[in-house]
Amino acid sequence: MICEFLQQIFGDSKLNPGVSARLWHVQTGELLQTFTKHGNDVLDVAYSHDGKWVATASTDKTVELWKLNK
């Protein structure tokens, strides 16, 4: 939470990346994975057809590719 708060005050920060996105199981509410590499919030997400990868695009003008935990 502190990292997210600091992002709101100071803006993008590669030195202090915070929680940019979270993946939840909709039916159970279980947190499946947390993505923390971006310097600011994620605005767009795309999944691979095989369900093994997700790409995130952030307001820090970066795109990250993540292997999903299963």
C-alpha positions in Angstrom: 0.0 0.0 0.0 2.8 2.4 0.8 4.3 2.0 -2.8 0.8 2.7 -4.3 0.4 5.8 -2.1 3.9 7.1 -3.1 3.1 6.6 -6.8 0.0 8.8 -6.4 2.2 11.6 -4.9 5.4 11.3 -6.9 4.2 9.7 -10.2 6.1 7.1 -12.2 9.0 5.4 -10.4 11.1 2.5 -11.7 13.1 2.7 -8.5 10.0 2.1 -6.4 7.6 0.0 -8.4 4.3 -0.7 -6.7 1.3 -3.0 -7.3 0.3 -2.2 -10.9 -2.3 -5.0 -11.4 -3.7 -8.0 -9.7 -5.3 -11.1 -11.2 -8.3 -12.5 -9.3 -10.4 -15.7 -9.6 -13.8 -14.2 -10.2 -15.9 -17.0 -8.7 -13.8 -17.5 -5.5 -12.3 -14.1 -5.0 -8.9 -15.7 -4.6 -5.9 -13.5 -5.5 -4.0 -15.5 -8.2 -1.1 -13.2 -9.1 0.2 -9.7 -8.4 2.2 -7.7 -11.1 4.7 -5.2 -9.6 7.1 -4.3 -12.3 5.5 -1.1 -13.7 6.3 2.3 -12.3 2.6 3.3 -12.3 -1.0 1.9 -12.9 -1.9 -0.6 -15.7 -4.5 0.7 -18.2 -4.7 -2.2 -20.6 -4.3 -6.0 -20.5 -4.2 -8.7 -23.2 -4.2 -12.5 -22.7 -2.5 -15.0 -25.0 -4.7 -17.6 -26.7 -3.2 -20.4 -24.7 -3.8 -18.7 -21.4 -0.2 -18.8 -20.3 0.8 -15.2 -20.8 -0.6 -11.7 -20.2 0.7 -8.4 -21.5 0.1 -5.2 -19.5 0.4 -1.6 -20.6 1.0 1.1 -18.1 0.7 4.9 -17.7 4.5 4.8 -17.3 4.6 4.2 -21.1 5.9 0.6 -20.8 4.5 -2.8 -21.8 5.4 -5.9 -19.8 4.9 -9.6 -20.6 4.1 -11.9 -17.8 4.0 -15.7 -17.5 0.9 -16.6 -15.6 1.2 -18.8 -12.5 -0.9 -21.9 -12.7 
